[in-house]
Amino acid sequence: MSRASTRTIAALLFASSLASAGNARAPAPKAEAIVAAAKLATGGAAWDKLQGCIEEGTHDDGAVSYRTRFSLRDYGMRIDSERSGQQRSMGFNGKVRWQSTADGKVDIVSDPAAIKEATLTNYLSINGFFFPDRFPATFKYLRSAEEGGKSFDVVEISPKGGRALEVWFNGRSHLIGRVVDTYGSPAVRVEASDYRKVDGLTVAYKLEVFTPDGAVADRGVLTSFHCGAIDSSIFEPPAAK
């Protein structure tokens, strides 16, 4: 979600549209309206002008440093990381998922299950739901929820080629507070917080991942975030050495 990232089918309000004049426009489905409000709260049209973004940060309480580059126009992302001096790169170009290590070994996978997971990860990382024309998905309003003194609108989002997950939108700020991946292996819950304004965008700088029993699986912290031109060739798997 830039991380930010992060981003409908519900009953249309037919009664009001039928009662109005013939030229009146029917209101948007509820889930779609919630997503649109979240986009507006985090930058609105500013997102549409961007070609891609770069974020840097840490995972595993600082043990892993990473740099992620992703496109906002098509599926494509790359993560370069380092742990204890060991470097690794992972990428997805919309067709294959790959991983390379410092010794030059490259693993490429293209089976349907792997591509489904890669698509979902990429979609969530870029808030793909902010760009329904570029990244088709279905949206379904599930329920309202109260937790920690806050109210949330829970929307199920299923990107084309991926699978469903729950996104919790804060009812007051419209920011994403939580993502629940019930069908993942393992199932996880991601809490987003510490939102900051960067170049006209509002981005979550803290992500905490929890297992179903409430244990912390990972803590991620952004240290920098900016957007600009991205060379799409970086998403392609490198040649093995």
N, C-alpha and C positions, 0 to 999 in steps of 0.2 A: 504494500500500500504505500505508494512511496511515502512510497511505501505507503512512500508514502506510503502508496500506495498505497487501494484500494481502492465500490464504486459500483418482465413484470406482467405478471398477468394478475389483475384484480378486477373486481366488478366495476364496470363503467357506470357512471351516474346517469342512466338513461332517462330517468323521470324528469330531471331538470332540463335536459336537452330537448325532450319532446314538448315540454311546456313552453319553451322559449321560441323566439322567432326562427324561421327557417334558416336564416343566415348565421345563427349562433353556433359557436364551436363547442363540441362536447368536451367536458373536462377530462384531464388525463387520468389514467388508472392510478389508484392509490400508491402502489409500489413504485411506479414510474415517477410520480410526483415526489416521493420521498427521496429517491435517488437524485432527481433534479435539484432538490433543495440542498442536498449534501454537496453537489458539485458547485452550486452557487456560493455556499458557505466557505468553500476552500479555494476559490479563485474564479469560478464561473468560466466565462469565455476565454480567460487567459490560458486555460488548459488546451483549448482547441488550436492555439497558435503554435504550440510546441512540437518539435520533431522528436525529441527524446530527452532523457535526463540521466544524471550521474549522481549516485549517492555513495557515501563512504561511512563506515562505522565499525562496530564490534559486535560479536556474539559471544555466548558462553561466558558471560561476566568478564569480557575483555580478553579472553584467551585467543579468540579468532578475530583478526582484522579482515575487512573485506572492501571491495569496490564493485559496485553493480552499475552496469550500463544497460539501458533499455530504450526501446523505441515506443513512441506513443501513436505511431501510424500503422504498424503491422506487428504481428507477433515476432519477437526477437529480444533476447536478453542474454547477458553474460555476467558471470560473477567470478572475480579473481580474489582468492583468499589466501591467508597465511596463518599457520599455527605452529608455533615453536620452530620457526625457520623453514617449515615445509610449505611449499606453494602448490596451489591447485586451482584449476580453472574449470568452470562449468558453463555450458551454454545451450541455447535452444533457438532454432531458426524458423520455427513453425512447422518443421517437417521431421527433424531428428533432434534428439537430446544427446549431448556429448560431455565427456569429462577428460581432462588431460592433467598430467602431473609433471613435475619439474624434470623428470628423467626422459620426457618425450613420449611416454605411453599415452595413447588416445583410445578411449572407449566410446563407441557410437551405438546408440540404441534407437530403434524405430518401431518397436512393437506397439500395438494399440494401447495397451495399459500404460506404458511409459509415456507415450505422447499425451494421453489423457491427463496424467499427473503434471506433465510439463506445461500443458496448456492452462491448467487451473492455476499453477504457481505463477506463470507469466501474467495471466489475467488479473489475479489479485494484486500482484506487485505493482501494476501500473494503474490500478483502479479502472480496469477495463469497462466497468459499468458506466463510467462517465462518457464513454464513446460508443453507444449502441450501434451506430452505423458502421463503425470500423471493426468492432468486436461483438458480433451478435450474441444475444443471450436471452433467456426467458426469465421473467421476474414474477414473483408471487408474494403478496403480502400475507404474512403468517399470523402475527399477533402483536399486541402491545405488551410490554414487560416493565416491571418496576424492580430496581435493584440498587442498593446503596444510596437510596434517596433520589435516584435519577429514573426518568422514564425513557424507554426505548421503543422504536418501531423496528420490528424484526422482519426482514425481507429475505426470502429464499432466492438466490441467484444461481442460474445454471448456464455457464458459458457454452456456446456451441463447441463440441469437441471435448468438453471437460465434464465436470459433474457438479452436483448441487452443493452449496454451502449456505450457511446463515450469516447475514451481515446485520449487526445491530447498530442502528442510527440513533444518536441522542435526540430525543424529541425537542429539546430546547435549542441546542447549538447546531444540530443537524450533522455533527461530526461523527465519524465511525468510532464507536467505543469498543466493539468486540466483533470478532469473526469466529464462528463455530464450524469446524470441519468434522461433522458427525461421521462421515463415511470414509475418512482417511485411515491409513494404517501407519501409526495409531491415530485414533481420534484425538483432536486437540482443540483447545480454545485459545485464541490470541486476543490479548487486551492491548489496545492502542491508547497512548496518552502523551502528555508533554507536547501538545501541538504548538508549532511556531510558524510565523510568517516568513517566507523566503521568496523574494522577487515576485510578490503578488499572489503567491500560493500559500496555503496553510497545510503543513505537513506534520505527521506524527513522528516525533523523535525518539519515542520509547515504545518498544513492543515486548510483551512478555507472553511466553507460550506455556500453557498448562495442560497436563494430562487429565483424563476424566476424573481421577481421584483428587485433583487439586494440586498435585505436585508440580513444581516449576521445572519445565523441560528445557527452557532457554530464555535468556534475556538479551535483547538486542537494543543497541543505542546508536543513533545516527550522530555523526560528527560533522558532516557537511552534505549539502544537497544543492544542486544547481542543474539547469536545463540548457540545452542548445543542440547543435548539430551532432548527430551520431553516425559514424560510418557503419553501415549495415554489414559490412564484410566481417566485422568482429564477432558476429553471431554464428558464423560458419565454423564447423569443426576444423581445427588446425591439422596440418599434415603430420603424421607420426614421424619421429626422428629415428 
